[in-house]
């Protein structure tokens, strides 16, 4: 994954989009990530199962807690 400042992205937007890879580009502003650009059709399949073992469900998942 490449990183690009917002000003560099703005100046080189079309060429960056032409060379866009599956991992995408992280856009930074003052050194802090603010957005990620990924190609259409990428990323969704990679998300499935990517959080396995990283989340904990507490309580009843199907409950609205409204009585």
C-alpha positions in Angstrom: 0.0 0.0 0.0 1.4 3.4 -1.0 0.9 6.6 0.9 0.3 10.0 -0.7 -0.2 13.4 0.7 -3.5 15.2 -0.1 -1.7 17.8 -2.2 0.3 15.2 -4.1 -2.9 13.2 -4.7 -4.7 16.3 -6.0 -1.8 17.1 -8.4 -1.3 13.6 -9.7 -4.9 12.2 -9.3 -5.3 10.8 -12.8 -1.9 9.1 -13.0 -2.4 7.7 -9.5 -5.7 6.2 -10.5 -4.3 4.8 -13.7 -1.7 2.9 -11.6 -4.1 1.9 -8.7 -3.3 -1.5 -7.3 -5.5 -3.8 -5.3 -4.2 -2.7 -1.9 -5.1 0.9 -2.8 -3.6 4.2 -1.8 -3.8 5.8 1.6 -4.3 9.6 1.4 -2.7 11.6 4.2 -3.2 15.2 5.4 -0.4 16.7 7.5 1.0 13.2 7.9 -2.2 11.6 9.2 -4.2 9.1 7.2 -7.6 10.5 6.1 -8.8 8.3 3.3 -8.1 5.1 1.3 -8.7 4.8 -2.4 -9.2 1.2 -3.6 -10.3 -0.1 -7.1 -13.9 -1.0 -7.6 -14.3 -4.8 -7.1 -11.4 -5.1 -4.8 -11.4 -5.3 -1.0 -14.8 -6.8 -0.4 -13.7 -10.4 -0.7 -10.7 -9.7 1.4 -12.9 -8.3 4.2 -14.8 -11.6 4.6 -13.2 -13.3 7.6 -10.5 -10.7 8.0 -11.7 -9.9 11.5 -11.8 -13.5 12.7 -10.4 -13.8 16.2 -10.2 -10.0 16.6 -13.7 -9.3 17.8 -15.6 -10.3 21.0 -19.4 -10.3 21.1 -20.7 -9.4 24.6 -24.3 -10.0 25.4 -27.1 -11.2 23.1 -26.3 -10.3 19.6 -29.9 -10.5 18.5 -31.4 -8.5 21.3 -32.4 -4.8 21.0 -32.3 -4.3 24.8 -35.7 -2.7 24.5 -38.3 -4.1 27.0 
